[in-house]
Amino acid sequence: MAPKKARVADVHEIASGMPHVTKWERDDGTDRPVYQVGGKSFVFFRTPRPDAVDPDTGEKYDDVIMIWVESEDEKLALVSDESTPFFTTPHFDGHPSVLVRGSQLPEISKQELTEIIQDAWLSRASNRRATTWLKEHRLS
């Protein structure tokens, strides 16, 4: 059986399923929430910005999701792996996050997306919350 492909709905399900998460909705009528743990964002649905555009048309991508990562090494590993849709832009140089277009999520499995979002949550959660979660999931 082939692995289940990731979808935008999975981002919402996984992020909101982590403990102590607050989902902030924008007041502009768009469905671009920010998921936070302890007041720190770990998944952020971006509005179209000039730093992420279609190279052929110049149109701003309207489906970019920013996901925090633990380190610059993790970021480089994700964006350097040509088998994944993760990317960055100069705007995010030095920022511990990767970008991915929602339309390209099916290029990875739901399991891979789950691990990336769990790692994002762990990178932003307090030490106590992260340790508790890892113990409960036997991942420490």
SULLINRA-V244292 format. One record per residue. RES is the residue in one letter. PSI is psi in radians with two decimals (999 if undefined). Layout:
BEGIN
[[RES/PSI] [RES/PSI]]
END
This chain:
BEGIN
[[M/2.26] [A/2.57] [P/2.54] [K/2.30] [K/2.54] [A/2.62] [R/2.89] [V/-0.69] [A/-0.56] [D/-0.64] [V/-0.84] [H/-0.79] [E/-0.82] [I/-0.85] [A/-0.79] [S/-0.32] [G/-0.17] [M/2.65] [P/2.65] [H/0.56] [V/2.40] [T/2.34] [K/2.06] [W/2.19] [E/2.50] [R/2.69] [D/0.34] [D/0.16] [G/0.00] [T/2.73] [D/1.28] [R/1.24] [P/2.90] [V/2.23] [Y/2.26] [Q/2.69] [V/2.17] [G/0.58] [G/0.09] [K/2.19] [S/2.49] [F/-0.36] [V/2.30] [F/2.07] [F/1.97] [R/2.65] [T/2.77] [P/2.33] [R/2.71] [P/-0.13] [D/-0.10] [A/1.70] [V/2.71] [D/2.16] [P/-0.40] [D/-0.71] [T/-0.34] [G/0.00] [E/2.42] [K/2.33] [Y/2.35] [D/0.23] [D/0.56] [V/2.32] [I/2.28] [M/2.30] [I/2.20] [W/2.65] [V/2.86] [E/-0.61] [S/2.92] [E/-0.63] [D/-0.75] [E/-0.74] [K/-0.87] [L/-0.66] [A/-0.76] [L/-0.81] [V/-0.37] [S/-0.34] [D/1.85] [E/-0.18] [S/-0.08] [T/2.74] [P/0.13] [F/2.51] [F/3.09] [T/3.02] [T/2.83] [P/-0.51] [H/-0.51] [F/0.23] [D/2.24] [G/-0.07] [H/2.31] [P/1.21] [S/2.81] [V/2.81] [L/2.64] [V/2.48] [R/2.38] [G/-0.65] [S/-0.28] [Q/0.00] [L/-0.61] [P/-0.14] [E/-0.20] [I/2.90] [S/2.77] [K/-0.62] [Q/-0.77] [E/-0.75] [L/-0.74] [T/-0.84] [E/-0.70] [I/-0.73] [I/-0.67] [Q/-0.74] [D/-0.65] [A/-0.79] [W/-0.81] [L/-0.61] [S/-0.32] [R/-0.33] [A/2.75] [S/2.77] [N/-0.73] [R/-0.82] [R/-0.73] [A/-0.79] [T/-0.77] [T/-0.80] [W/-0.78] [L/-0.72] [K/-0.75] [E/-0.49] [H/0.16] [R/0.73] [L/0.01] [S/999]]
END
